[in-house]
Amino acid sequence: MDTNLSFDAPSHGITPSTSTRTTALLTAVAIGAAVSLAIGTYGRVHTPTGQGVVSFGFPAVLPMKAWLTTGAGVLAVGQMASALWLYRRLPGAGEPPAWVGPAHRWSGTAAFVLTLPVAYHCLWSLGFQSTDTRVVTHSLLGCAFYGVFTTKMLVLHSRRMPEWALPLAGAALVTVLVAIWLTSSLWFFRTVGFPGV
């Protein structure tokens, strides 16, 4: 198993106290919340341009956003499955082979990269919108995604976190991304169809 994906206690023999772990986790959550708030504030005060910048070969910006979000969602669900396998919680999967750790990391990186042009177009072209329940929910989830991502990265790279913090942060990240897909891509495909296929 890849040592970078070890979920065990620190190897240097010093186990952080419960208060240290709690403080570390609350700090990571606070930083993630600040990122979400900063993105939401920018989206609210920025004057939307109403124009797309690049559509990456799709017929328009909205289909591009729908398909990239779908790709990110599929990769995120794959990440959840590979994390369960690494934690030996995937029923019937047995011991994870050596390629699962790198596949887990690279699929996460690819999912995150796919979200960047979508978020950029949402913030730059549309801003934070609250025209109806679906749109305001989507806007809030979009801001929350990068806050949860920040929290997960901080949890991942700290040895002072509670053992349950990383699986919880990963599950929260996948949940938020799936909810974003439900309030955007699914709505788009059901309303407009499947342009760009």
QUIGIFEN-V833800 format. One record per backbone hydrogen bond with DSSP energy under -1.0 kcal/mol. CO is the residue of the C=O (numbers start at 1). NH is the residue of the N-H. E is the energy in kcal/mol with one decimal. If there is no record, write none. Layout:
CO;NH;E  CO;NH;E
This chain:
2;5;-1.5  3;6;-1.4  17;21;-2.5  18;22;-2.6  19;23;-2.5  20;24;-2.5  21;25;-2.5  22;26;-2.8  23;27;-2.3  24;28;-2.2  25;29;-2.6  26;30;-2.4  27;31;-2.4  28;32;-2.3  29;33;-2.6  30;34;-2.2  31;35;-2.1  32;36;-2.3  33;37;-2.6  34;38;-2.5  35;39;-2.4  36;40;-2.6  37;41;-2.7  38;42;-2.5  39;43;-2.7  40;44;-1.7  41;45;-2.6  42;46;-2.5  43;128;-2.2  55;58;-2.2  60;64;-1.5  61;65;-2.8  62;66;-2.5  63;67;-2.7  64;68;-2.7  65;69;-2.2  66;70;-1.7  67;71;-2.6  68;72;-2.5  69;73;-2.4  70;74;-2.5  71;75;-2.3  72;76;-2.3  73;77;-2.2  74;78;-2.1  75;79;-2.2  76;80;-2.1  77;81;-2.1  78;82;-2.6  79;83;-2.5  80;84;-2.3  81;85;-1.9  82;86;-2.6  83;87;-2.3  84;89;-4.0  85;88;-1.3  90;93;-2.2  97;100;-1.6  99;103;-2.3  100;104;-2.5  101;105;-2.2  102;106;-2.9  103;107;-2.4  104;108;-1.7  105;109;-2.3  106;110;-2.7  107;111;-2.3  108;112;-2.3  109;113;-2.6  110;114;-2.3  111;115;-1.2  115;119;-2.9  116;120;-2.6  117;121;-2.3  118;122;-2.4  119;123;-2.9  120;124;-3.1  121;125;-2.0  122;126;-1.1  122;127;-2.2  124;49;-2.2  125;50;-1.6  132;136;-2.6  133;137;-2.3  134;138;-2.5  135;139;-2.6  136;140;-2.4  137;141;-2.5  138;142;-2.5  139;143;-1.9  140;144;-2.5  141;145;-2.4  143;147;-1.2  144;148;-3.1  145;149;-2.7  146;150;-2.1  147;151;-2.3  148;152;-2.8  149;153;-2.5  150;154;-2.2  151;155;-2.6  152;156;-2.9  153;157;-1.8  155;158;-1.2  162;165;-1.6  164;168;-1.8  165;169;-2.8  166;170;-2.8  167;171;-2.4  168;172;-2.4  169;173;-2.2  170;174;-2.3  171;175;-2.5  172;176;-2.6  173;177;-2.2  174;178;-2.5  175;179;-2.3  176;180;-2.3  177;181;-2.3  178;182;-2.4  179;183;-1.8  181;186;-2.6  184;188;-2.9  185;189;-3.1  186;190;-2.3  187;191;-2.0  188;192;-3.4  188;193;-1.1  194;197;-1.1
